[in-house]
């Protein structure tokens, strides 16, 4: 079975190689400064997560789990 880690390694070796080269100078120097979680109510509960760094780089993703409220506490703990 292909793990997520192995899949990402394979993809980064090919398609994302140029992005990996761009990130190389900043590797080991960027630190996470904050994690923000937003809960959205719709047909189900959506959990959006934003990770901020000291270099101004950020990432946004969706957290999954049940119940939706438990995801927020899990991310922030």
CORMO-V960750 format. One record per residue. N is the residue number from 1. RES is the residue in one small letter. PHI is phi in radians with two decimals (NA if undefined). BURIAL is b if it has 16 or more other ideal C-beta (glycine too) atoms within 10 Angstrom, else e. Layout:
# CORMO-V960750
N/RES/PHI/BURIAL, N/RES/PHI/BURIAL
This chain:
# CORMO-V960750
1/x/NA/e, 2/x/-1.49/e, 3/x/-1.40/e, 4/x/-1.08/e, 5/x/-1.06/e, 6/x/-1.16/e, 7/x/-1.04/e, 8/x/-1.15/e, 9/x/-1.10/e, 10/x/-1.14/e, 11/x/-1.13/e, 12/x/-1.15/e, 13/x/-1.22/e, 14/x/-1.88/e, 15/x/-1.10/e, 16/x/-1.66/e, 17/x/-1.03/e, 18/x/-1.17/e, 19/x/-1.20/e, 20/x/-1.10/e, 21/x/-1.15/e, 22/x/-1.15/e, 23/x/-1.42/e, 24/x/-0.92/e, 25/x/-1.11/e, 26/x/-1.65/e, 27/x/-1.03/e, 28/x/1.30/e, 29/x/-1.91/e, 30/x/-1.53/e, 31/x/-2.08/e, 32/x/-1.25/e, 33/x/-1.84/e, 34/x/-2.79/e, 35/x/-2.26/e, 36/x/-1.99/e, 37/x/-2.19/e, 38/x/-2.19/e, 39/x/-1.76/e, 40/x/-2.07/e, 41/x/-1.76/e, 42/x/-2.64/e, 43/x/-1.03/e, 44/x/-2.51/e, 45/x/-1.54/b, 46/x/-1.85/e, 47/x/-2.08/b, 48/x/-1.78/e, 49/x/-2.16/b, 50/x/-2.12/e, 51/x/-1.86/e, 52/x/-1.85/e, 53/x/-2.16/e, 54/x/-1.25/e, 55/x/-1.62/e, 56/x/1.49/e, 57/x/-1.45/e, 58/x/-2.45/e, 59/x/-2.34/e, 60/x/-2.18/e, 61/x/-2.60/e, 62/x/-1.96/e, 63/x/-1.66/b, 64/x/-2.05/e, 65/x/2.82/e, 66/x/-2.49/e, 67/x/-1.31/e, 68/x/-0.99/b, 69/x/-1.12/e, 70/x/-1.22/e, 71/x/-1.15/b, 72/x/-1.04/b, 73/x/-1.14/e, 74/x/-1.17/e, 75/x/-1.21/b, 76/x/-1.42/e, 77/x/-1.52/e
